[in-house]
Every structure is written in structure tokens, then in C-alpha cells.
Amino acid sequence: MRLTVFGPGHPFRGGVARTTTDLVRSLEDRGHDVLFLTPRHQYPRWLFPGESDRDPGGSPRLDCAEAILAPMQPWSWPSARRRALEHGAEAWIFPYWTWAWAGMWRWLLRGGRPPVVGVAHNLADHGAGPLRRRVARSVLRRCDAVFTHASLLETEFSRMCGESVPISSYPLPPPVIDALPPRREAREMLGIPPGRRVALFFGIIRPYKGVELLLEAVARLPEESDWFLLVGGEPWRNLGPALRRRVRDLGVEDRVQLRFGWVPESEVPQLLAAADLVVLPYRSGSQSAVAPLALAAGVPVLSTKVGGLPEVVRDGFNGLLVAPGSADELATAFQGLTEDRLDALAEGARTSRSALTWDGYAEALEKLLKSIRSQG
């Protein structure tokens, strides 16, 4: 098929940029003619509280990419639409994850166009109120089909968009990363005390991800526990100082290392190599790109039962699942992880490596594209 994909890519950072780029590359590998329209600008400074929204090493620059989008500059939208129509695509594909791009999506979806699939990463922005949920609904209802990342979300999107809109899902596959360095080398580079088992949280640190609960769980472990928590990521807004204060107040400075700041793609293998366990203590959420990434690296995952995470983290096989919002359950899970139990879960993680692939993801999206083309 001839396809046009809209969305972030090189040199912008983040999970949506990386996964959209990986999707485009997979569609090309499967023989499709793809035009990838990417942003010249993403967000104004007031809207993005991080240090920068760019990481040139985060996603490869694809030959089919053209930087033309500017979601916050409406005067640029007509030229983006003209370029998309010039390609003569049989279908358009775009990701939905934030209200900030909704105005541009709504404008592009007006008038004559090919069938459109919205790749919905979330039902709406994390922590969205009624207004932003309505904005998400107003965009996705204009799509001819919705593709998402958990079968649980298919039901939610069906309620949002109506039963007449075709919806399907495939869990996010892991991105391809560099080979992991030796564990001892990684731990020495990170300054982790010897003789400790390492629990890792990494990624953008936002309230819904529950890092403060993870700190409380570590504080509830007995003094003789050998667990050490490594937190790597950029705090959202004012969470950094608050988490540092919480570590001091809990008296766990000798059990926790906070490495605040954006984690570039090149540093992810070092973090995973150092880890015995990846922890996702989310209070809420639809899915996570970290879970499949950890499992692909052979690292088991301790996660809460939110969104589509139980479809990737299989309790007792490649990880453990606990109720969201409970530091006690997280602490109990840590205490139940004997060396033998952790080794068994790591073996399950290694077995899970080939369960999710970008080729499988692209194939599932193809089936949805073919279904809406046949209806048209």
C-alpha cells in the first residue's frame, strides 16, 4: 500500500517518537511505500516542562521522513495537508497521545481524504480532566479506525468512538537497543554498592507512575534486605525536589540512588544491565513501553495491574503483578523474591523475548487498514 504516517520522529525524543519511527520502518520493510511527515516544532516551552524535547540519538532519521508539521502553528497546517494529499496514499496513520496536537489532527481530518487510522496510545492525556477527554474523543471519533496497544483498551475505545468504528490492538513491541554491557561493569559505572540486588525504575517521572509509592515500599523492607533501588529519569515539573525530600524523610539514602535527568537511548543498556528487576509502580495508565523493553533484555518486571500491562507481564512467569496504589503490596512482592524465584522469572523474561515484534505489530495494523479500505 501507499501510506502516509504523521507523527514525531527524529530528532525528537520520547516513546511516541520512537514507536512511530519503528512502525514506519516496519511498514517499509514489509514493502509499503510510506511518506513520514514529522514535526518542525512540537510544543511551546510553557507546555513542555522537561529540559528539552529533542534527543537526536533517540530515533533514526528515515529517508522517507519530511519535517513539515507544526501542531501549534495553524498557518502551517494547509501545506502539511497538501503534501499528504500529493502522496496519493491509500490510508493515513497518526498517533494520538496528547491534546496539544488535537487541533492539527481535527483540521487534517476535515474534507476529502483517504481512510484514517488513529494509533491511540492512551484514552486521553495522563491525568486528563473532562475537557481533555472530550478533545480526545472529538479526534478519534473522526477516524475511520482505531489501533491501540491492549485488548482491554479496545472495549474502552469502542465506548468512546462507537461500535461502528473498527478497533484492534497489538501490545507495543520493544525498541531495538544496543547490546547490554557486562553487569559488573554497568554497576561499577553507576556506583551501585556491591552485594546488592537492583530494582530499576526509569523513564519520565510523572505522578501517575507512583515512584513515591516505590520509595515507601523500599522503606518498609527489613534492614537486612539486600534490595537497592535505582531511579533514572527526568522528573515532571516539581517532582524532583519532592522525591529527594521523600528519600531523606524515609531515611533510605543508603538504599536508593536518584539519577534525575533525561535518559538518552545510549544509556538504556547500562541501566538494564545493572538491574535484577524493573519496577512499574503505576497508579494508573494504559500501557508502558518499558515493560516489553525490560523483558526483551531478560529482566523480569514487577508491575501494578493497570491498563494493558497484565497482557505483557505474566504474573509468576516473567514478572509479578500487584494492586495499584499499595506500597505494602510492592514491599511484600520484594520480600517474596528469593534468589531462586528471581532466577525463574528472569528465565521467563528471556522466553518472552520473541513474543512481541514490530513485524507482528505492522501486520496487525495492515489487517485493520485492509478492513477499512474494503469497506470504503
Helices and strands as residue ranges (DSSP letters): E 2-6, H 15-29, E 33-39, G 45-47, E 65-69, G 74-76, H 77-86, E 91-96, G 99-101, H 102-108, E 116-120, H 130-140, E 145-148, H 151-161, E 167-169, H 183-190, E 197-202, G 207-209, H 211-219, E 227-233, H 239-250, E 256-260, G 265-267, H 268-274, E 277-280, H 290-296, E 301-304, H 309-312, E 319-322, H 327-335, H 339-351, G 352-354, H 358-375
